[in-house]
Amino acid sequence: MTPQEILNNLGVINLINTLHHCDEYSYSNSLKFIQFDDYIVHKIELINNSFDESVSNTSLELNGVIIGDLFYLKDLSVEISSMSVFQFYAFLNECTIQDLQLQNYTFKSNYLVVHKDYIDDFHLKYSSTSSVWGGFKISENQSVINYYKKAIPVITIPDELRELDHYAQDSVYRALDQKHSFERFLKLYHLLELEFDYSLIKKIQSLNITTDSNLIGSLLNEYKRTENDRLFDLISNKCLDTNSLSDKLNKIKPFRALGEEIFIRFGKEKTSNLYLNDLIKYNSLLSDVDAFTNPNSVKAITNIQLNDYNKFIHTVTAYWIYRIRCSIAHFKIGEYILTRDKEDFIVEFAEPLIKEVLIQFYKK
């Protein structure tokens, strides 16, 4: 409820629990909170997932003085008439007028409560960095955590896939558990990294150490090749359905400008036509109606040989997945730094592409 709604319904509220004072505390245009009696209540937008929320609260200490408490209330159902004072403040902060008639209430968020004597100092010096020192982020008037979502009208079941081992399953489950698309993409990429090692191990296991020692040594030297080269080998050997790959590559079209930055301007020393690193050819191909799906269009625009079409699709797929991975994982000068406002690029393009690779790789 708003402060005015609370004041208008103060009679009903005081039948539930005592409230002496209610006002708006405004620190800035994006930081406005409600003060209940001597405490200012802050809704928590993000909190460290390792915090044990089965306990009721964690105190905030500043220079040896407890200035407030972090209350773990999200999804907690409480009888309204038996709420503690701080639970009642949090309830009033998020409930509607109609909720005042309920017997029990389930909280939607966790809350930070700070005493009024310390509130100005807290916001002036500490609140903006709480995600670093405290493991939580206060919800502002406009949330910065808006996870990109897309409608999924149909999920197509592919050909039967082989069983995933324990490590692969663990990585997939962690990908499903991630709210942010950047972390999901990295967890899916971890599956490909795992296969780099498996592929080498399988090759060595098929050899005899006494008679094939030189070949084993050659394989170990190959392992030192760049990650992008190993990714290409994996894709070219396992992903034989280039039609499906090219369909997924065409999803780059709405993100053409971003693709220029990640794959070309921040590209890493790849000069072959197979890497599509020429800006004019890149834009010409994406302007074509069929783009990646038409071998003749690819040949005419990129000047590759027609019999190199499959290799071209495999090369671009591997290189683009690798470049996206670098932009997410490295987060440094010299790489294109992907920020939250680019999350649609991952959800609409990058995830479908890497999932197509994984589906083809795990086909029986």
WOVEN-V806784 format. One record per pair of residues at least 4 apart in sequence whose ideal C-beta (glycine too) atoms are under 6 Angstrom apart, sorted by the first residue. I is the first residue (numbers start at 1). J is the second residue. Records with the same first field share a line. If there is no record, write none. Layout:
# WOVEN-V806784
I=J, J
This chain:
# WOVEN-V806784
1=5, 6
3=22, 24, 34
6=22, 92
9=13
12=100
13=19
16=80
17=88
20=37
21=37
22=36
23=35
25=33, 35, 40
26=32
27=31, 123
30=140, 141
33=40, 42
34=41, 93
35=40
36=89
38=116
39=113, 115
40=114, 119
41=89, 93, 111, 113
42=112, 138
43=109, 139
44=109, 110, 112, 136
45=137, 139, 145
46=137
47=51, 110, 136
48=135
53=72
57=69, 71
58=70
59=66, 69
60=67, 68
61=66
62=67
67=114, 115, 118
68=113, 114, 115
69=113
70=112
71=86, 111
72=110
73=90, 107, 110, 111
74=107, 109, 110
76=107
77=104, 106
78=83
79=104
80=105
83=87, 88
86=113
90=111
91=95, 105
94=108
95=99
114=119, 122
118=122
120=124
121=125
122=126, 127
123=127
127=138
129=133
130=134, 136
131=137
147=179
148=343, 344, 347
150=347
158=359
159=363
160=364
161=362, 363
162=362, 364
164=168, 169
167=194
168=191
171=187, 190, 191
174=187
175=184, 187, 188
178=183, 184
181=343, 346, 347
182=328
185=346, 350
186=328
188=354
189=325
195=199, 234
196=230
200=223
203=219
204=216, 219
207=212, 215, 216
208=212
212=216
225=229, 230
228=322
231=318, 322
232=236, 318
235=239, 314, 317, 318, 357
236=314
238=361
239=357, 360
241=360
242=246, 310, 313
244=356
245=313, 317
246=292, 293, 313
248=352, 353, 356
249=292
250=291, 292
251=349
252=259, 349
253=286
255=259, 345, 349
256=286
258=345
259=263
260=264
261=265, 336
262=266, 323, 327, 336
263=267, 320, 323
264=277, 279
266=336
267=277
270=275, 277
273=302, 303, 304
274=312, 315
275=319
276=282, 316
281=301, 302
284=301
285=291, 301
286=291
288=297
290=294, 297
295=309
298=302, 309
299=304, 306
304=308, 312
308=312
311=315
316=320
321=354
324=350
325=329
326=330, 335
327=335, 336, 338
328=338
330=335
331=337
338=342
344=348
345=349
346=350, 351
347=351
351=355
